[in-house]
Amino acid sequence: MLNNNPHIYLISDSTGETVSIVARSVYARFENINFKESRWALIRSNKQIDNIIKIVEENPGMILYTMINKRLEKYLQKKCMEISINAHPILDSTIAALKEGFEIKTKNEQVPGKQHSLSDDYFERIEALQYAIANDDGQVMQQNKADIILFGVSRTSKTPTSIYLANKGIKVANIPFVLNQEPNLSNVSENSLVIGLFASPERLQQIRTSRLKSLKENNKTEYINIELLEKEVMDAKKICLKNKWVTIDVTKKSIEEIAATVLEYYKIFKRRNNDK
């Protein structure tokens, strides 16, 4: 039976990050479908599962889960069968493919949330996050130590992209361009990849207008003047061209897409530096 508003229940005995990411990726494959989502993380007991099952029974849907604890997984499957609800382990098919393809085995003892353990990688991500915050919006602190510097006019997703990349352990600073003001580029190192982020003036006007409304600012301002926006974008592009920086048009891109494009440029940048 066709259901344009299916209810998806996401369950994990860890942080729930993995099942959430996979679910969002899957949702994107469907058009004109409005998935309703409920999430539970850090499941540690049968009682927690019982409470979830009661909710699912009242409003049936499908359960997607990641469960390292086999005892809890078995109990979850048992309770789902009792109410005729499908519970799908989202990683099992991939794990099975790896085991079969490479003839390898998983560890006998699995620990929930191991991918989030306090490893060197974890502390690198924390350091990168602290760096992104300290070097946000042109704050000249340690821009010469940046892996990547994002340059662009206001509302081109510089800060959220910096934070997103920081979660991958990459140190990102960002420098804003303000019309009729010379940007401070004195701390830009040749060891840092500088990328210009741009959007169409019309899109910037739309985003900035929305921003002003959220701040309850109703007075007319040059901040959203389309002619000034056109000049602002053009002048910022000239600086990028002068310095031979690559640019990305973010007009129709999500943060994830911007970050993915930045990472591809960064791979090329590192490869060229290593070849010198």
ZIRA-V324998 format. One record per residue. N is the residue number from 1. RES is the residue in one letter. PHI is phi as a letter, one per 20 degrees, with the letter a starting at -180 (* if undefined). Layout:
BEGIN
[[N;RES;PHI] [N;RES;PHI]]
END
This chain:
BEGIN
[[1;M;*] [2;L;f] [3;N;c] [4;N;e] [5;N;c] [6;P;f] [7;H;e] [8;I;d] [9;Y;d] [10;L;d] [11;I;c] [12;S;b] [13;D;e] [14;S;d] [15;T;f] [16;G;n] [17;E;f] [18;T;f] [19;V;f] [20;S;f] [21;I;f] [22;V;f] [23;A;f] [24;R;f] [25;S;f] [26;V;f] [27;Y;g] [28;A;f] [29;R;f] [30;F;d] [31;E;e] [32;N;l] [33;I;d] [34;N;d] [35;F;f] [36;K;e] [37;E;c] [38;S;c] [39;R;c] [40;W;c] [41;A;c] [42;L;l] [43;I;f] [44;R;c] [45;S;b] [46;N;f] [47;K;f] [48;Q;f] [49;I;f] [50;D;g] [51;N;f] [52;I;f] [53;I;g] [54;K;f] [55;I;f] [56;V;f] [57;E;f] [58;E;f] [59;N;c] [60;P;g] [61;G;a] [62;M;c] [63;I;d] [64;L;d] [65;Y;b] [66;T;c] [67;M;b] [68;I;e] [69;N;f] [70;K;f] [71;R;f] [72;L;f] [73;E;f] [74;K;f] [75;Y;f] [76;L;f] [77;Q;f] [78;K;f] [79;K;f] [80;C;f] [81;M;f] [82;E;f] [83;I;d] [84;S;l] [85;I;d] [86;N;e] [87;A;d] [88;H;d] [89;P;f] [90;I;f] [91;L;e] [92;D;g] [93;S;f] [94;T;f] [95;I;f] [96;A;f] [97;A;f] [98;L;f] [99;K;f] [100;E;f] [101;G;f] [102;F;d] [103;E;l] [104;I;c] [105;K;c] [106;T;e] [107;K;f] [108;N;f] [109;E;d] [110;Q;d] [111;V;d] [112;P;g] [113;G;m] [114;K;f] [115;Q;f] [116;H;d] [117;S;f] [118;L;e] [119;S;e] [120;D;g] [121;D;f] [122;Y;f] [123;F;f] [124;E;f] [125;R;f] [126;I;f] [127;E;f] [128;A;f] [129;L;f] [130;Q;f] [131;Y;f] [132;A;f] [133;I;f] [134;A;f] [135;N;d] [136;D;e] [137;D;l] [138;G;n] [139;Q;f] [140;V;e] [141;M;c] [142;Q;c] [143;Q;f] [144;N;f] [145;K;d] [146;A;f] [147;D;f] [148;I;c] [149;I;c] [150;L;e] [151;F;c] [152;G;r] [153;V;f] [154;S;f] [155;R;m] [156;T;d] [157;S;m] [158;K;f] [159;T;f] [160;P;f] [161;T;f] [162;S;f] [163;I;f] [164;Y;f] [165;L;f] [166;A;f] [167;N;f] [168;K;d] [169;G;n] [170;I;d] [171;K;e] [172;V;c] [173;A;d] [174;N;c] [175;I;c] [176;P;e] [177;F;d] [178;V;d] [179;L;g] [180;N;m] [181;Q;c] [182;E;f] [183;P;f] [184;N;e] [185;L;d] [186;S;f] [187;N;e] [188;V;f] [189;S;e] [190;E;f] [191;N;e] [192;S;d] [193;L;e] [194;V;d] [195;I;c] [196;G;e] [197;L;d] [198;F;c] [199;A;c] [200;S;f] [201;P;g] [202;E;f] [203;R;f] [204;L;f] [205;Q;f] [206;Q;f] [207;I;f] [208;R;f] [209;T;f] [210;S;f] [211;R;f] [212;L;f] [213;K;f] [214;S;f] [215;L;e] [216;K;l] [217;E;d] [218;N;d] [219;N;f] [220;K;f] [221;T;b] [222;E;f] [223;Y;g] [224;I;d] [225;N;f] [226;I;f] [227;E;f] [228;L;f] [229;L;f] [230;E;f] [231;K;f] [232;E;g] [233;V;f] [234;M;f] [235;D;f] [236;A;f] [237;K;f] [238;K;f] [239;I;f] [240;C;f] [241;L;f] [242;K;f] [243;N;e] [244;K;l] [245;W;e] [246;V;f] [247;T;c] [248;I;c] [249;D;e] [250;V;e] [251;T;g] [252;K;d] [253;K;d] [254;S;f] [255;I;g] [256;E;f] [257;E;f] [258;I;f] [259;A;f] [260;A;f] [261;T;f] [262;V;g] [263;L;f] [264;E;f] [265;Y;f] [266;Y;f] [267;K;f] [268;I;f] [269;F;f] [270;K;f] [271;R;f] [272;R;f] [273;N;f] [274;N;f] [275;D;e] [276;K;f]]
END
